[in-house]
Amino acid sequence: MHTSLPDFDMPGDEQVHLAAESFRLLADPTRIKVLWALLQGESSVACLAELAGAAPAAVSQHLAKLRLAGLVKGRREGTYIYYSAANNHVRGLLSQALFHADHLDRDIPGDPASEHAEPHHPAARQE
């Protein structure tokens, strides 16, 4: 039935696997907090740990997994590594997930034409 639709295009197995892996890695509150903080700007493990309310060692482990998944990147400066979100795709993923969660929490219809249909956007950090 679906294959008779002119615009139907099932994603490939590898694409589906990689998307599922990204969602799996995002399925952790600490990782979401860390990524959200990184969308505000570059940060160190210690700062991210404080923002996320987690131990630096735990945040470091989360960052290692997020880095392997291509969701964050690191920049070494002396003995410190400063992390940032890998690209704007991360911003889109988190914005949509938080937008969806906000709608579920406040029982707002999911209609994109509704007056509340504003994805959650982090403010740009002023330096």
C-alpha positions as CSV (number, residue, x, y, z in Angstrom):
1,M,0.0,0.0,0.0
2,H,2.6,2.6,1.0
3,T,4.9,1.7,-1.9
4,S,2.2,2.9,-4.3
5,L,2.5,6.4,-2.8
6,P,4.5,8.6,-5.2
7,D,6.7,10.2,-2.5
8,F,7.1,7.2,-0.2
9,D,10.8,6.6,0.5
10,M,11.8,4.2,3.3
11,P,15.1,5.1,4.8
12,G,17.9,2.5,4.4
13,D,18.9,0.1,7.2
14,E,22.2,1.9,7.9
15,Q,20.5,5.3,8.2
16,V,17.8,3.8,10.5
17,H,20.5,2.1,12.7
18,L,22.5,5.4,13.0
19,A,19.3,7.4,13.9
20,A,18.3,4.8,16.5
21,E,21.8,5.0,18.0
22,S,21.6,8.8,18.2
23,F,18.2,8.5,20.0
24,R,19.6,5.9,22.3
25,L,22.4,8.2,23.3
26,L,20.0,11.1,23.8
27,A,17.8,8.9,26.1
28,D,19.5,10.1,29.3
29,P,18.6,13.3,31.2
30,T,22.3,14.1,32.0
31,R,23.3,13.9,28.4
32,I,20.4,16.1,27.4
33,K,21.4,18.7,30.0
34,V,25.1,18.5,28.8
35,L,24.1,18.9,25.2
36,W,21.8,21.8,26.0
37,A,24.6,23.5,27.9
38,L,26.9,23.0,24.9
39,L,24.4,24.6,22.6
40,Q,25.0,27.8,24.7
41,G,28.7,27.6,23.9
42,E,31.9,25.8,24.4
43,S,32.5,24.4,27.9
44,S,34.8,22.3,30.1
45,V,33.9,19.0,31.9
46,A,33.9,20.8,35.3
47,C,31.5,23.5,34.1
48,L,29.2,21.0,32.4
49,A,29.2,18.8,35.6
50,E,28.1,21.8,37.7
51,L,25.4,22.8,35.2
52,A,24.1,19.2,34.9
53,G,24.3,18.5,38.6
54,A,26.5,15.4,38.0
55,A,30.0,14.3,38.9
56,P,32.8,15.3,36.5
57,A,33.8,11.7,36.0
58,A,30.2,10.8,34.9
59,V,30.0,13.8,32.6
60,S,33.3,12.8,31.1
61,Q,32.0,9.3,30.3
62,H,28.8,10.8,28.8
63,L,30.9,13.2,26.7
64,A,33.1,10.3,25.4
65,K,30.0,8.4,24.2
66,L,28.4,11.6,22.7
67,R,31.7,12.3,20.9
68,L,31.9,8.8,19.4
69,A,28.3,9.3,18.1
70,G,29.3,12.5,16.5
71,L,27.1,14.7,18.7
72,V,29.8,16.7,20.4
73,K,33.4,17.7,19.5
74,G,36.3,18.6,21.6
75,R,39.1,21.2,21.3
76,R,42.3,20.8,23.3
77,E,43.9,23.8,24.9
78,G,46.9,22.9,27.0
79,T,45.7,20.3,29.5
80,Y,42.0,21.2,29.1
81,I,39.5,20.0,26.5
82,Y,36.6,22.3,25.7
83,Y,33.5,20.7,24.3
84,S,30.9,22.0,21.9
85,A,27.9,20.6,20.1
86,A,29.0,19.0,16.8
87,N,26.6,20.9,14.5
88,N,23.2,22.5,14.2
89,H,21.6,19.0,13.8
90,V,22.1,18.6,17.5
91,R,20.3,21.8,18.1
92,G,17.4,20.7,16.0
93,L,17.1,17.3,17.7
94,L,17.1,18.7,21.2
95,S,14.8,21.6,20.3
96,Q,12.2,19.3,18.8
97,A,12.5,16.8,21.7
98,L,12.0,19.6,24.3
99,F,9.2,21.1,22.2
100,H,7.5,17.7,22.2
101,A,8.0,17.2,25.9
102,D,6.7,20.7,26.6
103,H,3.5,19.9,24.7
104,L,3.1,16.6,26.5
105,D,3.6,18.2,29.8
106,R,1.2,21.1,29.2
107,D,-1.3,19.0,27.2
108,I,-0.9,21.3,24.2
109,P,-2.0,19.9,20.8
110,G,0.8,19.0,18.5
111,D,-0.5,21.1,15.6
112,P,2.4,23.0,14.1
113,A,-0.1,25.8,13.1
114,S,-1.0,26.4,16.7
115,E,0.0,29.6,18.4
116,H,2.2,27.6,20.8
117,A,4.2,25.8,18.1
118,E,7.6,27.4,18.8
119,P,10.5,24.9,19.2
120,H,12.6,25.4,22.3
121,H,15.6,27.5,21.3
122,P,18.5,28.2,23.6
123,A,19.5,31.8,23.7
124,A,22.9,32.6,22.2
125,R,25.5,33.0,25.0
126,Q,26.9,36.5,25.3
127,E,30.7,36.7,25.8
